[in-house]
Amino acid sequence: FETSQLTKPKLHKSLPFTFAAFVSQSYDPKKNLKQALKVFESTGHLKKITKKDEKYLEKLLVYAKNWLEHVPEAKIVVAEKVNPAIKKALNTQENKAIKELTSILKKDLNGEQLQHKIYETAKKHSIQPRKFFEILYKIILNKNQGPRLGPFIIAVGKERVLELLKQI
């Protein structure tokens, strides 16, 4: 969809198609458009959404949902439980950083602020940020990588991620 468009409104440059696809998994654009738009605002992807924007975003979400039907491996599934092997592989510094992150998740932050705090937490505990993000992806998605983590956690729900982190 994105690449077939000759022009893209400036407002939507910060909204990756893959993130729209993730949101379309949780909120059917035909039935729950308002909730999907709230996710985009709460994650920091979009600021003020006009009626014209709503039409564009609804179309984007429909295309994203259809895309997932043809590319099922792109679907994002949040873990129910933390894999025991992940817990076992964590060192003391990584455990401390995760514990600190549980406190951070209780604060009122948007997606970009949370992204920055995750990065700062890794640095504070002498962990390479790339490695810390990978650990968090393994905990949350059972994968080594995923969507931009701060906005993703906001979209999934901080409470849901907190439940996973408390298992560590």
C-alpha positions as CSV (number, residue, x, y, z in Angstrom):
1,F,0.0,0.0,0.0
2,E,2.6,2.5,1.1
3,T,4.8,2.1,-2.0
4,S,1.8,2.4,-4.3
5,Q,1.0,5.9,-3.1
6,L,2.4,8.8,-5.0
7,T,1.9,11.2,-2.1
8,K,1.6,10.5,1.6
9,P,0.2,13.1,3.9
10,K,2.9,14.6,6.2
11,L,1.0,13.7,9.3
12,H,1.4,10.0,8.5
13,K,5.1,9.8,7.9
14,S,5.8,8.6,11.4
15,L,3.3,5.7,11.1
16,P,5.0,2.6,9.8
17,F,2.8,0.3,7.7
18,T,3.8,-2.7,9.8
19,F,2.6,-0.9,13.0
20,A,-0.7,-0.2,11.3
21,A,-0.9,-3.9,10.5
22,F,-0.3,-4.8,14.1
23,V,-3.0,-2.4,15.2
24,S,-5.4,-3.9,12.6
25,Q,-4.9,-7.3,14.3
26,S,-6.4,-5.9,17.5
27,Y,-8.9,-3.4,16.2
28,D,-11.0,-4.1,13.1
29,P,-11.0,-0.9,11.1
30,K,-14.6,-1.3,10.1
31,K,-15.9,-1.8,13.7
32,N,-13.3,-0.2,16.0
33,L,-11.7,2.6,14.1
34,K,-11.9,5.1,17.0
35,Q,-10.0,2.7,19.3
36,A,-7.3,2.1,16.6
37,L,-6.9,5.9,16.2
38,K,-6.5,6.3,19.9
39,V,-3.7,3.7,19.8
40,F,-1.9,5.8,17.2
41,E,-2.2,8.9,19.4
42,S,-1.2,7.2,22.6
43,T,1.9,5.7,21.1
44,G,3.0,9.1,19.7
45,H,2.7,8.1,16.1
46,L,0.0,10.7,15.4
47,K,-1.0,13.9,17.1
48,K,-4.3,15.5,15.9
49,I,-6.5,13.4,13.6
50,T,-8.9,15.2,11.3
51,K,-11.9,13.7,9.5
52,K,-9.8,13.6,6.3
53,D,-7.1,11.7,8.2
54,E,-9.7,9.3,9.6
55,K,-10.7,8.3,6.0
56,Y,-7.1,7.8,5.0
57,L,-6.2,5.8,8.2
58,E,-9.3,3.6,7.9
59,K,-8.2,2.7,4.3
60,L,-4.6,2.1,5.5
61,L,-5.9,-0.2,8.3
62,V,-8.1,-2.2,5.9
63,Y,-5.1,-2.6,3.5
64,A,-2.9,-3.6,6.4
65,K,-5.4,-6.2,7.6
66,N,-5.7,-7.6,4.1
67,W,-1.9,-7.7,3.8
68,L,-1.7,-9.8,7.0
69,E,-4.1,-12.4,5.5
70,H,-1.6,-12.9,2.6
71,V,1.5,-12.6,4.8
72,P,0.6,-14.5,8.0
73,E,4.2,-14.7,9.1
74,A,4.1,-10.9,9.6
75,K,1.5,-11.3,12.4
76,I,2.7,-10.3,15.8
77,V,1.8,-12.5,18.7
78,V,2.4,-11.5,22.3
79,A,3.7,-14.2,24.6
80,E,1.4,-15.6,27.3
81,K,4.3,-16.7,29.4
82,V,8.1,-16.1,29.4
83,N,10.1,-18.9,28.0
84,P,12.1,-20.5,30.9
85,A,15.3,-20.5,28.7
86,I,15.1,-16.7,28.5
87,K,14.9,-16.4,32.3
88,K,17.8,-18.7,32.8
89,A,20.0,-16.8,30.3
90,L,19.7,-13.4,32.1
91,N,22.6,-12.1,34.1
92,T,22.3,-10.0,37.3
93,Q,22.6,-6.6,35.4
94,E,19.9,-7.6,33.0
95,N,17.6,-8.7,35.8
96,K,18.1,-5.4,37.6
97,A,17.4,-3.5,34.4
98,I,14.1,-5.4,33.8
99,K,13.1,-4.8,37.4
100,E,13.7,-1.1,36.9
101,L,11.7,-1.2,33.7
102,T,8.7,-2.6,35.6
103,S,8.8,0.7,37.7
104,I,9.1,2.8,34.6
105,L,6.1,1.1,33.0
106,K,3.9,2.3,35.9
107,K,4.5,5.9,34.8
108,D,2.4,7.9,32.4
109,L,4.6,7.9,29.3
110,N,3.8,7.9,25.6
111,G,5.5,5.5,23.2
112,E,8.5,7.7,22.3
113,Q,9.1,8.6,25.9
114,L,9.1,5.0,26.9
115,Q,11.4,4.1,24.0
116,H,13.9,6.6,25.4
117,K,13.5,5.3,29.0
118,I,14.2,1.8,27.8
119,Y,17.4,3.0,26.1
120,E,18.5,4.9,29.2
121,T,17.8,1.9,31.5
122,A,20.1,-0.3,29.4
123,K,22.9,2.3,29.5
124,K,22.4,2.8,33.2
125,H,22.9,-0.9,33.8
126,S,25.9,-1.2,31.4
127,I,24.0,-3.2,28.9
128,Q,24.3,-2.6,25.2
129,P,20.9,-1.1,24.3
130,R,20.6,-3.4,21.2
131,K,21.0,-6.4,23.5
132,F,18.5,-5.1,26.1
133,F,15.9,-4.5,23.3
134,E,16.6,-8.0,22.0
135,I,16.0,-9.4,25.5
136,L,12.7,-7.5,25.8
137,Y,11.6,-8.7,22.4
138,K,12.4,-12.3,23.5
139,I,10.3,-11.8,26.6
140,I,7.4,-10.2,24.9
141,L,7.3,-11.8,21.5
142,N,9.6,-14.8,21.7
143,K,11.6,-13.2,18.8
144,N,14.9,-11.4,18.6
145,Q,13.3,-8.3,17.1
146,G,10.0,-6.6,16.5
147,P,8.3,-3.2,16.0
148,R,9.6,-0.1,17.7
149,L,9.4,-1.2,21.3
150,G,8.1,1.9,23.2
151,P,5.1,2.5,21.0
152,F,4.5,-1.2,20.7
153,I,4.3,-1.6,24.5
154,I,1.8,1.2,24.7
155,A,-0.3,-0.3,22.0
156,V,-0.2,-3.8,23.5
157,G,-0.9,-2.4,27.0
158,K,1.7,-1.7,29.7
159,E,-0.2,-4.0,32.1
160,R,0.1,-6.9,29.7
161,V,3.9,-6.4,29.4
162,L,4.2,-5.8,33.1
163,E,2.7,-9.3,33.7
164,L,5.4,-10.8,31.5
165,L,8.2,-8.8,33.1
166,K,7.1,-9.9,36.6
167,Q,7.7,-13.5,35.6
168,I,11.4,-12.8,35.4
